[in-house]
Amino acid sequence: MYMRKRGGKGGRDEWRDWPNLPSDLIDDVAGRLLRYDVAEYLRLRAACKEWRVCTADPRTGGDLDNRFRPRNWIMLSSSPHGTRRQFINTSTGACVHVDLPELSGHRLETYTEGLQLLRDEASDAVRLLNPLTRALTDLPPITVELGGMHAAWKALDPSLSRFVYAGISDETSPATVVLFMQGAMCSIAFAKPGDERRALMDKECWKSLPTRWNSSGCNLLDFIRYMSVLTIRGRIYLTTMDGNILKVSIHPEPRLVPVVANQSLDLLPSNVVSYLGV
């Protein structure tokens, strides 16, 4: 990838050796592109072999590497013909088409940080797919020990609807993926790649939270607005029906931490869903 520059010294053409730019210069450019959009970083690596050699491969770093998450990218359609999908960047308006054979045999359950949470239709295995890098990460399965979450995940009763949401916490290394299941029974379970099994958040994680339902003997998880789940800078936040904002803390022990508490119920409209955003 040499480039000719006309009109050099003495009227002679000059040739620039772009592939062999100093590695620290390429690192600087790559870092700037990553902070802007992972898609631009991938274009840089695709430009020539030399640049790929001296930049990090997003597929070997694992799907949960926060540098390579396609945060602003969403898929426009989940069920077109074939394996080709169209994605749009909600920040810049850019569009790309990506061939994703990894989606074959999987059901798309939800998104988090631009990553796609998939369920294997044959084995019910859980995987995270980065649609731009095509990195695929296996996560611990949802087993029968998780009770109602297992039944909902496998859709054992087709008459019961369920909704799945997810978030990623960078409090651990590798990052922890938290699943929020809303259905006949509401559950929160978490695990990171390499764990043998998932763990459920039990009552010890929320018993001290300030909420009007805490003294009623009800399950607080029934009063969380699951569609409000949002990951911001490696931390997971959600809201409750009485206006509290909670942070999902994983380390050193799993718990729900109040960030905004004791909201006046008189100030909340009956149709409020979420006031979290980026």
C-alpha positions in Angstrom: 0.0 0.0 0.0 2.4 2.6 -1.2 1.1 6.0 -2.2 2.6 8.3 -4.8 2.7 12.0 -4.0 3.3 14.1 -7.1 5.3 17.2 -7.3 8.0 16.4 -4.7 11.4 18.0 -4.5 12.8 18.7 -7.9 9.5 17.9 -9.5 9.9 14.2 -8.8 7.2 11.9 -7.5 7.5 10.8 -3.8 6.4 7.4 -2.5 5.0 7.0 1.0 5.4 3.7 2.8 2.1 3.6 4.6 2.2 0.0 5.7 5.4 0.6 7.7 4.3 3.6 9.7 5.8 3.7 13.3 3.9 1.3 15.5 3.3 4.0 18.2 1.7 6.2 15.6 -0.7 3.3 14.5 -1.4 2.6 18.2 -2.4 6.2 18.7 -4.7 6.3 15.6 -6.2 2.9 16.6 -6.9 4.2 20.1 -8.6 7.3 18.8 -10.8 5.3 16.4 -11.8 2.9 19.2 -13.0 5.8 21.4 -15.1 6.9 18.4 -16.5 3.7 17.0 -15.3 0.1 17.0 -16.4 -0.1 13.3 -13.7 2.4 12.3 -11.1 0.4 14.2 -12.1 -2.7 12.2 -11.7 -0.7 9.0 -8.2 0.3 10.0 -7.2 -3.3 10.7 -8.7 -4.4 7.4 -6.6 -1.8 5.4 -3.4 -3.9 5.4 -1.7 -6.8 7.0 1.0 -4.7 8.7 -1.6 -2.7 10.6 -3.4 -5.8 11.7 -0.2 -7.3 13.1 0.5 -4.3 15.4 -3.1 -3.8 16.6 -5.2 -5.9 19.0 -7.4 -8.6 17.4 -10.9 -8.1 18.8 -11.7 -11.8 18.3 -8.9 -13.1 20.5 -9.6 -10.6 23.3 -12.9 -12.1 24.0 -16.4 -10.9 23.3 -16.6 -9.0 26.7 -13.6 -6.8 26.2 -15.1 -3.4 26.7 -12.9 -1.8 24.1 -14.7 -3.6 21.3 -18.4 -3.5 22.3 -20.5 -2.0 19.5 -22.5 0.2 21.9 -24.3 2.4 19.3 -25.1 -0.3 16.8 -28.5 -2.0 16.5 -29.8 -4.6 14.1 -32.6 -3.3 11.9 -34.3 -6.7 11.4 -33.9 -10.0 13.4 -35.6 -12.3 10.8 -34.6 -11.6 7.2 -33.8 -14.3 4.7 -30.3 -15.8 4.9 -27.5 -14.8 7.3 -26.9 -11.2 6.1 -28.1 -8.5 8.6 -28.2 -4.7 8.4 -27.0 -2.6 11.3 -27.3 1.1 12.0 -25.3 3.3 14.3 -27.8 5.3 16.3 -25.2 8.1 16.9 -23.8 8.6 13.4 -26.5 7.1 11.2 -23.9 4.9 9.5 -25.1 1.6 8.1 -23.3 -1.7 7.6 -24.3 -5.1 6.3 -22.7 -8.1 8.1 -22.9 -11.8 7.3 -23.6 -13.6 10.6 -23.8 -17.4 10.1 -23.4 -17.6 13.9 -27.1 -16.7 14.2 -28.1 -19.9 12.6 -29.7 -22.3 15.1 -30.0 -19.5 17.7 -32.8 -17.4 19.1 -32.0 -13.8 19.7 -33.1 -13.1 23.3 -31.9 -9.5 24.0 -29.1 -7.0 23.6 -26.6 -5.4 25.9 -23.9 -2.9 25.0 -24.6 -3.8 21.3 -23.9 -7.5 22.0 -26.5 -10.1 21.1 -27.5 -12.6 23.8 -28.4 -15.8 22.0 -30.1 -19.0 23.1 -29.1 -22.2 21.2 -32.4 -23.7 20.0 -31.1 -27.2 20.3 -29.3 -27.2 23.7 -30.6 -23.9 25.3 -26.9 -22.9 25.7 -26.3 -19.2 26.3 -23.9 -17.2 24.1 -23.0 -13.6 23.5 -22.2 -12.5 19.9 -20.4 -9.3 18.9 -22.1 -8.7 15.5 -19.2 -6.5 14.2 -16.2 -8.6 15.2 -18.2 -11.9 15.1 -16.6 -12.9 18.4 -18.7 -15.5 20.2 -18.5 -16.1 23.9 -20.0 -19.1 25.7 -21.7 -18.4 29.1 -22.8 -20.8 31.8 -26.1 -22.5 31.1 -29.3 -21.7 32.9 -29.8 -25.0 34.8 -32.7 -26.5 36.7 -31.1 -25.3 40.0 -32.2 -21.8 39.1 -35.8 -22.9 39.5 -38.4 -20.6 37.9 -35.7 -18.9 35.7 -34.9 -22.3 34.2 -38.5 -23.1 33.4 -39.0 -19.6 31.8 -35.8 -19.8 29.8 -36.7 -23.2 28.3 -40.3 -21.9 27.7 -41.7 -25.1 29.3 -45.2 -23.5 29.4 -45.8 -21.8 26.0 -48.8 -20.0 27.5 -46.6 -17.9 29.8 -44.9 -14.9 28.3 -41.4 -14.0 29.5 -39.0 -11.1 28.8 -35.2 -11.2 29.0 -33.0 -8.2 29.6 -29.2 -8.2 30.3 -26.4 -6.0 31.5 -22.6 -6.2 31.7 -20.6 -5.3 34.8 -16.9 -4.5 34.5 -16.4 -4.8 38.2 -14.9 -8.3 37.6 -12.4 -9.6 35.1 -13.6 -11.0 32.9 -16.8 -9.0 32.9 -20.0 -10.4 34.5 -23.1 -10.8 32.5 -26.3 -10.3 34.5 -29.6 -11.7 33.2 -33.0 -10.3 34.3 -35.9 -12.5 33.6 -39.5 -11.2 33.9 -42.4 -13.6 33.7 -44.4 -15.8 36.0 -41.5 -15.4 38.4 -38.9 -12.6 38.3 -35.3 -13.5 38.7 -31.8 -12.0 38.4 -28.9 -14.3 37.8 -25.3 -13.6 37.0 -22.1 -15.3 35.7 -18.9 -14.6 33.8 -17.2 -16.7 31.1 -15.4 -19.6 32.7 -17.8 -20.0 35.6 -19.3 -23.5 36.0 -22.8 -22.2 36.9 -24.9 -19.1 37.4 -25.8 -17.6 40.7 -29.1 -16.1 41.7 -29.5 -12.8 43.5 -31.3 -13.8 46.7 -33.2 -11.7 49.3 -29.9 -10.8 51.1 -29.1 -8.7 48.0 -32.0 -6.3 48.4 -33.6 -6.7 51.9 -32.2 -3.3 53.1 -33.4 -1.3 50.1 -35.7 1.7 50.8 -39.0 0.8 49.1 -42.6 0.9 50.2 -42.9 -2.8 49.4 -40.0 -4.0 51.5 -42.1 -4.3 54.6 -45.0 -6.0 52.9 -43.4 -9.4 52.5 -43.4 -9.2 48.7 -40.6 -10.1 46.4 -38.9 -6.8 45.5 -38.0 -8.3 42.1 -41.6 -8.1 41.2 -41.5 -4.3 41.4 -38.4 -3.6 39.3 -38.9 -2.1 35.9 -36.9 -4.6 34.0 -37.1 -2.7 30.7 -35.1 0.1 32.4 -32.0 -2.1 32.7 -29.0 -0.1 31.3 -25.3 -0.5 31.3 -23.3 2.7 31.6 -19.5 2.7 31.8 -19.3 -0.9 33.0 -22.0 -0.5 35.7 -25.6 -1.8 35.5 -28.5 0.4 36.6 -32.3 -0.1 36.8 -35.4 1.6 38.3 -38.2 0.4 40.6 -41.8 1.3 40.3 -41.6 3.8 43.1 -38.9 5.8 41.4 -35.8 4.5 43.0 -32.7 4.0 40.9 -30.6 0.9 41.8 -27.1 -0.2 40.8 -26.4 -3.8 40.4 -23.1 -4.4 42.3 -21.2 -7.7 41.8 -18.0 -7.1 43.7 -17.1 -7.8 46.5 -20.6 -9.4 46.9 -23.7 -9.3 44.8 -26.3 -6.7 45.9 -28.6 -4.0 44.7 -27.4 -0.6 45.8 -29.7 2.5 45.9 -28.4 5.4 43.9 -31.5 7.5 44.0 -34.0 6.6 46.8 -37.1 7.8 48.7 -38.7 9.4 45.7 -42.0 11.2 46.3 -44.7 9.0 44.8 -46.9 12.1 44.3 -44.4 13.4 41.7 -44.3 10.2 39.6 -46.9 9.9 36.8 -48.7 6.6 36.7 -47.2 5.7 33.2 -43.5 6.3 34.0 -41.4 3.6 32.6 -37.8 4.7 33.0 -35.7 7.8 33.2 -32.4 6.2 32.6 -30.5 7.2 29.5 -27.1 8.0 28.1 
